[in-house]
Amino acid sequence: MKLMTLDLIVSEEVKYMIESGLLKPGDKIPSERDLSEKYNVQRLTVRSGLQILEDAGVIYSKPRSGYYVANPPIKKIADDIVSTTSEIQSTNNEFETKIIKFTEKEIDKYLYTEMKLPLGTRLYELKRLRILNGEPISMDYSFIPKYVTPGLEKYDFENESLYSVLESEYNVHLKRSEQNIVVIQAEENYCYDLNLTPQDYVVLQSGIVYDQNGQLVEFSETYSKVGYFEYVTKSK
């Protein structure tokens, strides 16, 4: 039987405090000094134990402040059409969206295979970084046909939900989606923004959304850090 290392013991003790309710989401974890005294270990050991929990998404850190208990994974309904903004805002997490790229482009060969729109179709490309409690957790890529949403560039998607704008400003009601969810190795084009390396893994959710008339409205790809979202269906 393999013995537990001291840092793993510390992580299990802190995890027990969380699971037993002694520490609740948003509560601050005792300091490294307090934990090192409590368990009679070096602060470096405590730091390693806390890092185990942070990597697992159980706790998160704030610069110059310490560690805090994270909220449980955010439920994403895989077979329903709900914006990521709405899903995260329904929790008690601190949340923000950062626009990395918002431009107009012509459909390329890859998007043609996914969207089945004619070559030459003009698209809006919207790339958004989702930040939870100060930690970047996902990168969203959205491709929207310009003929569906002319003038989309005038909206502030750091503070507005794309789906809300589609409904309120363009009378586009999202009715059906086809989604696929897989775990893949991280790719270099978003590793820096998500503080990942190409050796890390992410959850890729990709798919097409259609409106009330059966018209394609969006093709999207979301790359999320493992552990921050729990993917469920409406039947659960």
Buried (B, 14 or more C-beta within 10 A) or exposed (E): EEEEEBBBBBBEEBBEBBEEEEBEEEBEBBEBEEBBEEBEBEEEBBBBBBBBBBEEBBBBBEEEEBBBBBBEBBBBBBEEBBBBBEBBEEBEBBBBBBEBEBEEEEBEEEBBEBBEBEEEBEBBBBBBBBBBBEBBBBBBBBBBBBEBBEEBEEBEBEEBBBBEBBBEBBEBEBBEBEBEBEEEEBEEEBBEBBEBEEEEEBBBBBBBBBBEEEEBBBBBBBBBBBBBBEBEEEEE
